[in-house]
Amino acid sequence: MDESSKEQGDDNDDDNGGEKLRFTPSTLALLEIAKRSNLIDFVSMKADNLPFVEQTIHTLLDAIDALSYFDDAIFEQYAIYSLELALQALLSKPDRAIKLFDLFLDKFVSIMDKSSSSSSQEEGEEEEGNNIQEEEKAFLRERVCVTILRLCIHLFHIPQLRPKLMTSLNLLMDLPANVLRYIADRIACGMAIFFSQNFVFIETSKEWSFFGDMMDRLAFFGPGRGFVFDGIANTVESQQSLMSYCTTDDDDNYNTYYTGDTDQRKPLSLEGSHIITKLLLKFIFGKYQKDMSFCIPAMICMDNLYRHIIMLRRMIKTTTTTTTTT
């Protein structure tokens, strides 16, 4: 750094944990360009020109395959940046996701297939060397997993996208154990957020079974276990405020609660309650690598969930009786 750079850098120092940040003239010029050109709005693609947005996303996603990210770590960083820009363009206006999501799904399949093939080729290597190589190659794969979860969190409420989002989540379930154990905490954290916010949109037995199996698998790995339990606990706890809406002497309140004809969210279904019960029982009895640290919290959750199930059964019975009478 020349003297002029140092002097200008000294004039723009900011505190950063006791250290000074120094900006070169080139850095300052780029920051000023970004500020004046309103680059953030451009990157997030808030414009309504769908063909332009589609072309831009397509170009960003194609750039990922054009980079030799398995050979050079810096290219992996470029690939991740391209993926993030494409994601921001999609999420800035969720309504456009219905038309553009297939671009992402194809790219997810492509990247995860390559990662799985690479992992399979290394299965015969020594454990220690294999672990190091997996960690070095896992960054893009991890960001793809996180991207899938972010899309599910923000878009699962759109019925047209749910089948495609489920297909994306299946890619996570297909990850081999020697890969999943390194990123189980990040996937489990995303699943906990998704589950507590979107369980009302899980409708079919097949979907509930899938999510139950997914959380069960993630809970097997220590780093992901706490996040899985948090997701379950938050979901069960969310039913307590709904239950307080009902009184034991007013069947109309039960009917209103059960059918969702209130400002409150719809309750956790019986099917969902049964899936969560199975998971809680495994926490209570230490089925996950003999880990008993969640035993007591899981028992408290089970007690609250049991009350919720009783309430649901009463509402179903009341609704059935009312329909028969009518």
N, C-alpha and C positions, 0 to 999 in steps of 0.2 A: 504493500500500500504506500503510495507516494505521500509527500508532505501535505499537498492540498487535500487529498482524501482524508488524511488524519484530522486536519483542521476542520473540514466540513463535518466529519463524523463526530468530532468532539462537540460541535454545536447541536447535534441531534441525539445526544445520549439520553437513554431512558433507563430507569432503574429496572433491574430484572433479578430479584433475589439478591441484591447487594452488588451485582455485576453491572457493567455498562454495555449497552448495545451500541455498536458503531455502524453507521450506514455509509457506504461509498457513494460518490456522486451518481454512479450508474443506478444503484438501488433506489436512491431518492427520486431520480428521474422516472424510473418505472412506476414507483408508487404514485407520483403525481399524474402520470399518464392514465393509470387505472382509475384514479379519483375523478379526473376531468372527463373521461370517456364513459363514466358510469358503467364500468366493466362488470360489476356484480349483477346488474339487471340483464346484461347481455348473456352472461354465462348461465344464469338461471332460466333463460329462454321464456320470459314472461309474455313474449309477443304471441299474438293469435294466429300467426302465419304457420299453420300446421305443416305444409310441405317443407318449409325451411327448417322447422324444428326437427322433423323426421330425418331430413338429410343430414343435419348436424349430429343428431344422436347416432345415426348409422355410421357416420364417419368416425366419431369418437369410439364406438364399439369395435369397428374394424381396425382401428389403430392398435387395439390390444393384441390382436393376433399378429400384427406386423412387427411387434417388438419381441426380441429374443429374451424374454424375461426369465427363462430358466438358465440362461448362460451368463447374464450380467445383472447384478442386483439393481443398478441404476435404471435399467429398462423396466424392471418390475415396478419401480416407483412411478415411472411414466405411465405404465399400463393402469395402475391403480388411480392415478390422477384422471386419466381419460374416463375410467369407469365412474368416478365420483361426479365429474362434470355431466356425464350422460344421465346419471341418476337425478341430479339437481334439476336438469331440464325436464325430466318426466314428472317429478313430484311438485314442481312449482305450480302446475295446473293438473290435478289428479284426473280431471275429466278426459284429458287426452290420453290417459294410460290405456284405455280400452282399445284404442287403435294402434298404440305403439308398443304395447307390452311384449308382443311376440319377438321384437328385436332383442329384448333383454333375455327372454327365455332361451332363444337359440344360442346366445352367447354364454349363458350360464351352463348349458349342456356341453358346449364345446370346451370350455375351460375345465369343468369338473371331470369330463372324460379324459382330458390330457393329464390331469392331476392323478386320477385313479390309475392310469396306465403307468405313469412314472413311479407311483408307489408300489405297484405290483412288480415292476422290474427290480426294485431294490429289496424285495422281501428276503432274498437269499444272502444279503450282505450281513456283516456283523452288526449286532444290535446297537452298539455305541455309535458307529459310523453312520448307520441308517438313521438314528435319531437326529444327528447333526444335520445330515442332508435334508431330512424332512423339515426341520425347523427353518432351514435356509430357503426352501422352496414353498413354504406354507403361507407366505404373506398375501400373495394375490388370491390364493384359494380362500384364506380367512376373510379377506375383504369381500369376496363374492358371497360367502355365507352370510356375512353381516348385511350386505346389500339385499339379499333375498329376504332376510328377516325385517329389514326396514320397509321394504315394499309391502310385506304382509301386514305389518303394523298399521301402515297408512292406507292401504287399499283393500283390505279384506272385507270391508263393508260393502264393496261394489259387487253385486251378485255375478255379473258377467266375467269378472276376473278371478273368482274363487277357484274354479277348476285349474286355471293356469298357475295360480299361486300354490295350490296343492301339489302340482307337478314340480314346481321349483323346490318346495320343501322336501319332496321325495329325494331330491339330489343330496340333501343333507343326510337323510337316513341311509343313503347308499354309501356314505363314506366309510372306509374300513376303520376298524378300531384303532390301529396304529396311527391314523391321521386324526381321528376324532378326539382322541385324548388330549391333544395339544390345544384344541380350540373349543373344547366342551364348555368352558366357562363363558366364552363370548356367545356361543350359540344358546346356551341355557339362559343367559341374561336376556337376550333378545326374545326367547320363547316366553320367559316370565312376563315381560312387558306385553307381548302379543296376547298371551293367554288371559291375563287379567283385564285387558281392554276389549278383546274381541270374542270372548267365549259365547256371547249372545248370538253371534253369527255362525257358530258351529251347529249344524242342524242334523246331519245324518249320522246313523250309527257307524258308518264307515269312517267318517271324519273324526268322530270322538275316539274311535279305536286307534286311528292313526296318531292323534295327538297324545293319547295315553301311552302308546308304545314309544313315541319319540321322547317324551319326558322321562319315561322309565329308563330308556337307554342312556340319556344324558345324566341321570342321577347316579348311574353306576360309577361315573368318573368323579372323583373327589372335588376337583375345582368347579364342576357344574352343579353339584348336589345342592348347595345352599341356594343357588338361584332358582332351581326347580322348586324347592320348598317355598321360597318367597312367592313365586308365581301362584302356587296352590293356595298359600295362606292368604294372599291378597284377594284372590277370587272368592274364597270362603268368607272372608271378612266383609267383602262388598255386599254380601247377602244379609248381613246383620241390619244395615240401615233399611233395606227393603222389608225385612221381617217386622221392623218396628212400625211400619205403616199399617200392619194388620192388627186387629184385636181378636181375642179368642171368642168374642161374643157376636161378631159381625161377619156373617158369611159373604155379604156384598163386598166387603173389603178384600176378602180372600179371592173372590172371583175377579175383581178388578186387578189385583196384583198378578194373578195367574195369567190373565189374558194380555197383560201389559198395557191396559187402558189407563195409564197414569203417566205423570211426568217422569217417573222413575224408569230405570232400565228394566228389561224383562229379566225374570229370575233365571238362575242356573237350572237347567233342565234335570229331570230325573236321570236321564242317560249320562249326562255330564257328572252328576253327583256320584253315580256308581263308579265311573272311571276314576274320579278323584279319591273315592273311598279305597279303591284297590291300591292306589299310590300311597295314601296315608298309612295303610296297614303295613306296607313295606318299610316305611320310615319308623313306624312304631316298633316293629320287630327286628330292626337292624338288618334288613335283607341286603342293603347296599354295602358290601364289604364289611359287615358287622359294625357299622357306624350307628351307635345308639345316641348320638348327641342330639338328634331331632325327636327323640321318643316323646318327651313331655309336650313340647310344642305341637307335635302331630296329634297327640291325644286331645289337646284342647281344640284343635281344628276339627277333629273327628266329632267331638261333642257338638260343636256349632253346626257342622254339616248334617248331623243326625236330626237336629231340630229343624233344619231347613227341609230335609227330606220328608219329615212328618208333616210339615206345613204344606208341602207340595201335594202329598197324597190326600190330605184333607181337601185341598182345593179341587183336585181332580174328581174326588168323590162328590163334592158339592156341585160341581159343574155337570157331572153325569146325571145326578139326581134331578137337577133343574131342567136339563134337556129332556129327560124321560117324562117328567111331569107336563112339560109343555107339549 
